[in-house]
Amino acid sequence: GKAILEIKSGFDLAAVEEGGTEPDVSFLKFVNLELKGNNPSGDYVANWSKPGNLTEFVFDNCLVHSFRGVMRMKDAAPIRIGKAGLQNTVVHTVGGYGVFNQDNTNEATLLDEVVFFESTVANTERLVVSRNTVGSVLISDVTFYNAPRYGRAFIDMANADAVIEGGVHIENVILTTGLDGNPNNGVRA
């Protein structure tokens, strides 16, 4: 079995002290773990609110469940994440927010690359949600079961210009009906 990591609230970057520099983190990678939320209506694995840079935020061979969202970039601090991804990972029972969420409207905030690869996502209300710029979304060799929720979009972007460089690529996926019925949109922007 996998070691269980129960997370309450969510990881965040360190606060910048007066006169200090923003954190610059190479990667935060979870490998061969079960990550479990304590409160499915309020917990995240990561709930970024402080300014800083994170090159990679990746789940590899994990089981992730019982969260409101897996990753959320919130508030107004400039946050830059190079890659947020799932590989060989099962995600299930994710509530009102999506797996990867950019809920931050600061112009300097950027989620450059979102990757779902060789994974399964089930009983999840939303997948990728962004109010700001995303460089690209790649979904390859993934099974979606009961995802997203009826009335939600598979990928929900702020506007048509939200995905700026690589676009949205979906290949080799298995889709079932959405949670509580079919979703309204595939990609909404």
C-alpha positions as CSV (number, residue, x, y, z in Angstrom):
1,G,0.0,0.0,0.0
2,K,0.9,3.6,-0.2
3,A,1.8,5.8,2.8
4,I,-1.1,8.0,3.7
5,L,-0.7,11.8,3.9
6,E,-3.8,13.5,5.4
7,I,-3.8,17.2,4.5
8,K,-5.8,19.9,6.3
9,S,-6.1,23.2,4.5
10,G,-3.2,22.9,2.0
11,F,0.4,23.7,1.2
12,D,1.4,27.3,0.5
13,L,4.6,29.2,-0.2
14,A,6.4,30.9,2.6
15,A,5.6,34.5,3.3
16,V,8.1,37.1,2.1
17,E,9.7,39.0,4.9
18,E,10.2,42.7,4.5
19,G,13.2,43.3,2.2
20,G,13.3,39.5,1.4
21,T,12.9,37.8,-2.0
22,E,10.0,35.7,-3.1
23,P,10.4,31.9,-2.7
24,D,11.8,30.1,-5.8
25,V,11.1,26.4,-5.5
26,S,12.3,23.9,-8.1
27,F,9.7,21.3,-7.5
28,L,7.1,19.8,-5.1
29,K,6.5,16.2,-6.2
30,F,4.4,13.6,-4.5
31,V,5.4,10.1,-5.4
32,N,3.7,6.8,-4.5
33,L,1.4,8.4,-1.8
34,E,-2.2,8.4,-0.9
35,L,-3.1,12.1,-0.3
36,K,-6.4,12.5,1.6
37,G,-8.3,15.6,2.5
38,N,-9.6,16.1,6.0
39,N,-12.5,18.3,4.8
40,P,-13.9,17.7,1.3
41,S,-15.7,21.1,1.3
42,G,-12.6,23.2,2.2
43,D,-9.3,21.3,1.9
44,Y,-6.7,21.4,-1.0
45,V,-3.4,19.7,-1.5
46,A,-2.0,23.1,-2.3
47,N,-3.8,26.4,-1.8
48,W,-1.2,28.9,-3.0
49,S,-1.7,32.5,-1.8
50,K,1.8,33.9,-1.3
51,P,4.0,35.4,-4.1
52,G,6.6,33.1,-5.6
53,N,7.8,30.7,-8.2
54,L,7.3,26.9,-8.4
55,T,8.8,25.1,-11.4
56,E,7.0,21.8,-11.0
57,F,4.0,20.6,-8.9
58,V,3.5,16.9,-9.8
59,F,1.7,13.8,-8.6
60,D,3.3,10.6,-9.7
61,N,1.8,7.2,-8.9
62,C,-0.5,8.7,-6.3
63,L,-4.1,8.3,-5.0
64,V,-5.6,11.7,-4.4
65,H,-9.1,12.1,-2.9
66,S,-11.5,13.9,-0.6
67,F,-10.5,17.4,-1.4
68,R,-12.5,20.5,-2.5
69,G,-9.7,21.0,-5.1
70,V,-6.3,19.5,-5.7
71,M,-4.4,22.7,-6.5
72,R,-5.6,26.3,-6.2
73,M,-3.8,29.6,-7.0
74,K,-5.8,32.2,-5.0
75,D,-5.8,35.8,-3.8
76,A,-3.9,38.5,-5.7
77,A,-0.2,37.7,-5.1
78,P,1.9,37.0,-8.3
79,I,2.3,33.2,-8.4
80,R,4.1,31.5,-11.2
81,I,4.0,27.7,-11.7
82,G,5.8,26.1,-14.6
83,K,4.0,22.7,-14.6
84,A,1.1,21.2,-12.7
85,G,0.6,17.6,-13.5
86,L,-0.8,14.1,-12.8
87,Q,1.0,11.0,-14.1
88,N,-0.1,7.5,-13.4
89,T,-2.3,8.9,-10.7
90,V,-5.9,8.3,-9.6
91,V,-7.9,11.3,-8.4
92,H,-11.4,10.9,-7.1
93,T,-14.0,12.7,-5.0
94,V,-13.0,16.3,-5.7
95,G,-15.8,18.8,-4.7
96,G,-16.7,22.2,-5.9
97,Y,-13.4,23.3,-7.3
98,G,-11.4,21.5,-10.0
99,V,-8.3,19.4,-10.0
100,F,-6.1,22.4,-11.1
101,N,-7.5,25.9,-10.4
102,Q,-6.2,29.3,-11.2
103,D,-8.4,31.6,-9.1
104,N,-6.0,34.5,-9.1
105,T,-6.4,37.5,-11.4
106,N,-3.0,39.1,-10.9
107,E,-1.5,39.9,-14.4
108,A,1.9,38.4,-13.3
109,T,0.3,35.1,-12.3
110,L,0.9,32.2,-14.7
111,L,0.2,28.5,-14.8
112,D,2.3,27.6,-17.7
113,E,1.6,23.9,-18.4
114,V,-1.2,21.6,-17.1
115,V,-0.7,17.9,-17.8
116,F,-2.9,14.9,-17.2
117,F,-1.0,11.8,-18.3
118,E,-1.8,8.0,-17.9
119,S,-4.2,8.8,-15.0
120,T,-7.8,8.3,-13.9
121,V,-10.1,11.1,-12.7
122,A,-13.5,10.1,-11.1
123,N,-16.4,11.7,-9.3
124,T,-14.9,15.1,-9.7
125,E,-16.9,18.3,-10.3
126,R,-14.4,20.3,-12.3
127,L,-11.1,19.5,-14.0
128,V,-9.2,22.7,-15.1
129,V,-10.5,26.1,-14.1
130,S,-8.8,29.4,-14.8
131,R,-9.6,33.1,-14.3
132,N,-6.2,34.0,-15.7
133,T,-3.5,32.8,-18.2
134,V,-2.6,29.2,-18.8
135,G,0.2,28.3,-21.2
136,S,-1.2,25.0,-22.4
137,V,-3.3,22.0,-21.3
138,L,-2.4,18.5,-22.4
139,I,-4.6,15.5,-21.5
140,S,-3.3,12.2,-22.8
141,D,-4.1,8.5,-22.0
142,V,-6.6,9.4,-19.2
143,T,-9.9,7.9,-18.2
144,F,-12.6,10.2,-16.9
145,Y,-15.5,8.7,-15.0
146,N,-18.3,10.9,-13.6
147,A,-16.4,14.0,-14.4
148,P,-17.1,16.9,-14.6
149,R,-20.4,17.6,-12.8
150,Y,-23.6,18.4,-14.8
151,G,-23.6,22.1,-15.6
152,R,-19.8,22.4,-15.5
153,A,-17.3,22.5,-18.3
154,F,-14.6,19.9,-18.8
155,I,-12.1,22.8,-19.1
156,D,-13.3,26.2,-18.0
157,M,-11.2,29.2,-19.0
158,A,-11.8,32.9,-18.2
159,N,-12.0,33.8,-21.9
160,A,-10.9,32.7,-25.4
161,D,-7.4,34.2,-24.8
162,A,-6.8,32.4,-21.5
163,V,-4.8,29.5,-23.1
164,I,-2.0,31.4,-24.8
165,E,0.8,29.2,-26.2
166,G,0.2,25.5,-26.6
167,G,-3.5,25.4,-26.7
168,V,-5.6,22.6,-25.4
169,H,-4.8,19.0,-26.6
170,I,-6.9,16.1,-25.7
171,E,-5.9,12.7,-27.0
172,N,-6.5,9.0,-26.3
173,V,-9.0,9.5,-23.5
174,I,-12.0,7.6,-22.3
175,L,-15.0,9.7,-21.3
176,T,-18.2,8.6,-19.5
177,T,-21.2,10.7,-18.5
178,G,-20.6,13.6,-16.2
179,L,-21.3,13.5,-12.5
180,D,-25.2,13.7,-12.2
181,G,-25.6,13.9,-16.0
182,N,-23.7,15.3,-19.0
183,P,-21.7,18.5,-18.6
184,N,-22.8,21.6,-20.6
185,N,-19.5,22.3,-22.3
186,G,-16.4,20.5,-23.3
187,V,-14.0,23.5,-23.4
188,R,-15.5,26.8,-22.3
189,A,-13.7,30.1,-22.9
